[in-house]
């Protein structure tokens, strides 16, 4: 059975290699995966991935959210597939061909996750961007449409909010991986927050989330390691 820590993905959303390495050294052994996003990857390149892999058993989730013409996405994913990461992301975007290209470029060496609708995006945002009322009034409907497209292209799963996980598992399949950002423990208070569709760790796990991306509640804690342990205990209590 999966250990509680294996559900936890900690995003290294920091501006420097030094700070990222400090978090890796502090939390290795307490989280299952470290997420490397655009900011850190632009700063350090593949070196931070090598450091994480050499520091312990934690996996690497490379979250670059590729979004370009299919040929460019395919070639970029080929380069990613040589880095030894567990997951990499591509926006579901406007067409299935981009997702097909990402999966083809992965060569089966990295799990491709489709980004459905960012948890910072609200129905009002979709309306302002010109989406039809059926999607702007029901964000979950757009998430499901994009998740189905990702499944059809061969993605191993999607990134979605905890609010939509249950319907994805029921509608697309229990084996289709759901990675959930926008996680906020009840005991946490992050102040100003740009996330709209949020859930607690317990709620996300109950809904079927396979992995939880938890950043600010850990990073802003006076004791990040203690925060991770507390979250793991919450996961253990409900899984």
Secondary structure, DSSP 8 states (H G I E B T S, - for coil): ---GGGGEEEE---S-HHHHHHHHHHHBTTBSEEEEEHHHHHHHTTHHHHHHHHHSS-EEEEEEEE-S-HHHHHHHHHHHHTTT-SEEEEE--S-HHHHHHHHHHHTTSSEEEEE-S-TT--HHHHHHTT--HHHHS-HHHHHHHHHHHHHHHT-SEEE--HHHHHHHHHHH-TTSEEEE--B--TT---SS----S-B-HHHHHHHT-SEEE--HHHHTSSSHHHHHHHHHHHHHHH-
